Amino acid sequence: MSVASNLLSANTSGLETDISGWTAGANTTLSWSTRFYSGAHSLGMTATAAGTARATTAARVPVVAGTVYTAYAYFALVVAAAGRTATVTVDWYSAVTGGTVISSSVSNTAALPSATAWATPPPIFIATAPAGATYASVTVAVAGLSAGAVAAVDVISFGPPALLPENMLTYNTQGVEVDASGWQNLKNCTTTTSAADKVEGWLSLQVTATAAGDTQARTVASYAVTPGTEYYSYAWVKSPAVGGLEYRTEVWWYDATGTFISGTLITRSWTPPAAEWYRCAVIGKAPALAATARVVLRPQASVTGEIWLFDQVLFRAAPVISGNLVGYSVQGFEVTAEEWLSEQGCTISRDITRSWEGGSSLTVLADGTTDPIVRMVTGVPVVPRQVYTLNPRIYHPAGLPTRMIGLLFSWYDSAGVLMGTSQFRWILNGNSGWRSLTGSAMSPDGAVTMAAGVRWFDADVGTSFGLDQVLVAAGGLGILVDPIPGEYAVRISLQGLTQGGYAYWGLWRMLQSDGSMTPLRGATGETTQTPITGDLAVVEDYEAPLGVPIQYYLKLWTTLPAYTSITTEPPLILDEPPITHVVMKDPLSPARRAAVMVGTLPDWQRTSRQGVSQVRGRARPIVISDVRSAATGTMTLVTETDEERQRVNWLMEVGSTVLLQWPRTWGEQDIYVQIGDVTEKRAARYAEYGDREWDVPLIEVDRPVGVTVGSADRTWASVLAENLDWLAVFTTCESWLDVYTGGN
């Protein structure tokens, strides 16, 4: 029993400084008593003559009409006597001073013990401030005193009751601190309050079975609900000492006429530990036509007269995080761990000893065989090429070294077949406690559902981790990778760059074979540190190797070493050219590209750089050498049409460095070359025969420095083909980025 916030000042409530916060009533003298319930002092009230002693707060406190308030105080006699009673009264006013009382709310009358002990439970009331009320005063009173008798009062409290967050039940129904009027006997039981034990306050609800078997107590009031909305209810339950008994938490649904909707109740069976308080919950959605609901407490009594205690009963809309694609039973573990499975390396269980939100979480116990992985049993629907975010709370125990954790996104097609798993990795230091980790990934083409999961790398046997409050939502940081048709290149679309407030992003291509990473060439330079100026960006990679698995690694940061990163999954393999062709590209001007038939491959020569000096009088020369020169050789190309010939000429005419990419089966590595003097020969003497043979001298060079200019597949002709005029461009494109990429 408590107020959420005491509207009385600390001294008015606890009297630790003086009694200035109180005014004596009729027949009363006030004193600063050394008796106390808490602290070191209390308010002493001496009856001048036989009768009632009372005191009222010296200043009124602000209140809000229509708001529920509770008030209570602890009383004791200085000298033991029988027949004394205590009350707490709140008078409601429309002004801070003066005026008349709008109405009064009075607590139950509490009989004080014929001793000097403090009376518990104290007198308490729960009431709603009436219309027009803006201020209130509190009066404490003890009746039946003899002349000169002294009563002590301490911890006087007035304020909103400590209602569980968002609870639809009233405070008295939640914890029966005044009476059990919020509950009714539905089947095979009686209901009353009990002072034998409690979770909060002084009283609990006692349900006594009138016969063995199914026992039902339910709320008198019904609570408005919305069909399709998920609701959450629990009660703290103390079962009899016999143990092993079943209890069911249930929510019953009713239509607009108050008729029970048959077959739709939500129920959860529990076997709470014997003679201990245990929280038993249930989660479910309101069915169609549901207008109201009632909470039902349903012990399965073993004998007549069996007593079950209940306290702190909750019924509310489930606290699902806004935007979460999973329900509360998957987000948290308030009812069960059955919505999650152990995929490898661990056992899992519901844990009521620690949690981030609510009263329980998932414990992941590593078995030491392999990395522990847990995953949702049922995936959520997804849209292909959409970014999804996973944000769980992870409990990291004390004493562990720095450890890597992977946030997993497993994608499934319409047949339920696993297409692949994306992974977003975090590195945690050795500090213990709950961590909020966020990762995101792009749904691939063909994906219909996604099951989120978590992986703990290199977990030692017996290590216990925790998982709670799992958010799965659309949006976030993502990379969309698309091969550019016919161009032997990749378009990488980035989104969510502004999330997290970072200053820079970097993008690298990563070879799956050896993990080597190469920055991409962008419109302003290499993508190693690009300022974040918007949420979206597009980079085209015209130097990606063909026919081998590649991935792209995106990193966001402001000041290193702190950063966020994401890697594309699954790896991408770009198509190779026909087995007879080589792809030739200008890396700085990607529109200059050609896939050309090869007549003969070059015979590579690597010239030595050395001087040989013959020394008189000795057989062996002295050789001074340097590194060998880059490879040189001559390649023969074959063109069959004027279009092919013109394209080869256009590619080579500017004299830029050219990237050669061969079919993998040829055993040649991709190479950057400068092209020497080219000879174009007719394949036949007949003038109308169009085939040409090209002798192309090659010199191997380094990857060129510079920026990408233009795009291989999108030109102003593309914009014209898509739009009738500039008005159409302005209508369909929000930025120059949309014009450049064709997005809208």
Secondary structure, DSSP 8 states (H G I E B T S, - for coil): --BSS-SS-HHHHH-SS-STTEEE-TTEEEEEES--SSSS-EEEEEESSSEEEEEEESS-EE--TT-EEEEEEEEEESS--SS-EEEEEEEEESSSSSS--SEEEE---EE--SSSS--SS--EEEEE--TT--EEEEEEEEEEE-TT-EEEEEEEEEESB---TT--S-HHHHH-SS-STTEEEEESEEEEEESS--SSSS-EEEEEESSSEE-EEEESS-EE--TT-EEEEEEEEEB-TT----EEEEEEEE-TTS-B-TT--EEEEE---BTSEEEEEEEEE--TT--EEEEEEEEEESSTT-EEEEEEEEEEE----TT-SS-HHHHS-SS-STTEEEEESEEEEEESS--SSTT-EEEEEE-SSS--EEEESS-EE--TT-EEEEEEEEEE-TT---EEEEEEEEEE-TT--EEEEEEEEEEE-S--EEEE--EEEE--TT--EEEEEEEETT--TT-EEEEEEEEEEE-SSEEEEEEETTTTEEEEEEE-TTTT--SEEEEEEEETTT--EEE-B-SSSBTTSEE--SS-EEEEESS--SSSEEEEEEEEESSTT-EEEEE-SS-EE-----TTEEEEE-TTSTT-EEEEEEEE----B---EEEEE--TT-SS-EEEEE-----EEEEEEEE-SHHHHHHHHHHHTT---EEEE--GGGT---EEEEE---EEEESSS-TT---EEEEEEEEE-----S---S-SS--HHHHHHH-SSHHHHHHH-SSHHHHHH---
